[in-house]
């Protein structure tokens, strides 16, 4: 199993980015999936998850601004991020939302700065 995140970059406050996570193997379709992030000096935190039936949930810090989606046919997970804030700066990772995690990918850096 391999997870490859992409789509990060430098964006001004209020801007948008769309992250993608390409998953090898059959990890995507049978699992709840999630996006996580880790800012410098902080622990990795959950920012969104999506069930097999595409139910979603988000922490209050990103609710209304981030949208997670999945395309099982393409083995790809997405995270649309709008109205980005400097506190969203972090490395973003995808993985399962379960007790059994896949090996972590390298993540994709998101930097929100003017």
C-alpha positions as CSV (number, residue, x, y, z in Angstrom):
1,X,0.0,0.0,0.0
2,X,1.3,3.4,-0.9
3,X,-0.3,6.9,-0.3
4,X,1.0,9.8,-2.3
5,X,-0.3,13.3,-1.4
6,X,-0.1,16.3,-3.8
7,X,-1.5,19.7,-4.4
8,X,0.0,21.7,-1.6
9,X,1.8,25.0,-2.0
10,X,2.0,28.6,-0.9
11,X,-1.3,30.5,-0.8
12,X,-2.4,33.9,0.6
13,X,-4.9,34.0,3.5
14,X,-8.4,33.6,2.0
15,X,-7.1,31.5,-0.8
16,X,-7.9,27.9,-1.8
17,X,-6.1,24.7,-2.6
18,X,-7.3,21.2,-3.6
19,X,-5.2,18.3,-2.2
20,X,-5.2,14.9,-3.8
21,X,-4.2,11.5,-2.4
22,X,-3.4,8.7,-4.8
23,X,-3.7,5.3,-3.1
24,X,-2.3,2.2,-4.5
25,X,-3.8,-1.2,-3.9
26,X,-7.4,-1.5,-2.6
27,X,-7.1,0.6,0.5
28,X,-9.5,3.3,-0.5
29,X,-12.8,1.7,-1.2
30,X,-13.3,-0.6,1.8
31,X,-12.1,2.0,4.4
32,X,-13.1,5.1,6.1
33,X,-10.5,7.6,4.9
34,X,-9.2,10.8,6.4
35,X,-6.9,13.8,6.0
36,X,-4.6,14.7,8.8
37,X,-2.1,17.6,9.2
38,X,1.0,18.3,11.3
39,X,2.2,21.8,12.0
40,X,5.8,22.4,13.2
41,X,6.2,21.5,16.8
42,X,2.7,20.1,17.1
43,X,1.2,16.6,17.0
44,X,-0.6,15.2,13.9
45,X,-4.3,16.0,14.0
46,X,-7.4,14.9,12.1
47,X,-8.9,17.5,9.8
48,X,-11.6,15.5,7.9
49,X,-12.9,12.0,7.5
50,X,-15.2,10.3,5.0
51,X,-17.1,7.0,5.5
52,X,-17.6,4.3,2.9
53,X,-21.0,5.8,2.3
54,X,-19.5,9.3,1.9
55,X,-20.7,10.7,5.2
56,X,-18.2,13.3,6.3
57,X,-17.2,15.1,9.5
58,X,-14.7,17.8,10.4
59,X,-13.3,19.5,13.5
60,X,-14.7,22.9,14.3
61,X,-11.4,24.5,13.2
62,X,-12.0,23.7,9.5
63,X,-15.8,23.0,9.4
64,X,-17.4,25.1,6.6
65,X,-14.1,25.7,4.9
66,X,-12.7,22.2,4.1
67,X,-14.5,19.5,2.1
68,X,-13.3,15.9,1.8
69,X,-14.4,13.7,-1.1
70,X,-13.4,10.3,-2.6
71,X,-13.4,8.7,-6.0
72,X,-13.1,5.0,-5.4
73,X,-12.9,4.3,-9.1
74,X,-9.7,6.5,-9.3
75,X,-8.4,5.3,-6.0
76,X,-8.1,9.0,-5.0
77,X,-9.1,11.0,-2.0
78,X,-9.5,14.8,-2.2
79,X,-9.5,17.8,0.2
80,X,-10.9,21.1,-1.0
81,X,-9.7,23.9,1.2
82,X,-11.2,27.3,1.0
83,X,-10.7,30.5,3.0
84,X,-7.4,29.3,4.2
85,X,-5.9,30.8,7.3
86,X,-2.2,31.1,8.5
87,X,-3.1,28.5,11.2
88,X,-3.8,26.0,8.4
89,X,-0.1,25.9,7.6
90,X,1.1,22.3,8.0
91,X,2.1,19.2,6.2
92,X,-1.1,17.4,5.1
93,X,-1.4,13.6,5.0
94,X,-4.1,11.1,4.0
95,X,-4.6,7.7,5.6
96,X,-7.4,5.4,6.8
97,X,-9.6,6.5,9.6
98,X,-9.3,3.4,11.7
99,X,-7.2,1.7,14.3
100,X,-5.2,0.1,11.5
101,X,-3.3,2.8,9.5
102,X,-1.4,2.3,6.3
103,X,2.2,3.4,6.1
104,X,2.3,7.2,6.0
105,X,3.2,9.0,2.8
106,X,5.4,12.0,2.6
107,X,2.6,14.4,2.8
108,X,2.2,17.7,1.0
109,X,3.2,21.1,2.4
110,X,0.5,23.8,2.7
111,X,1.8,27.3,3.6
112,X,-0.7,30.1,4.1
113,X,1.1,33.4,4.3
114,X,0.9,36.9,2.8
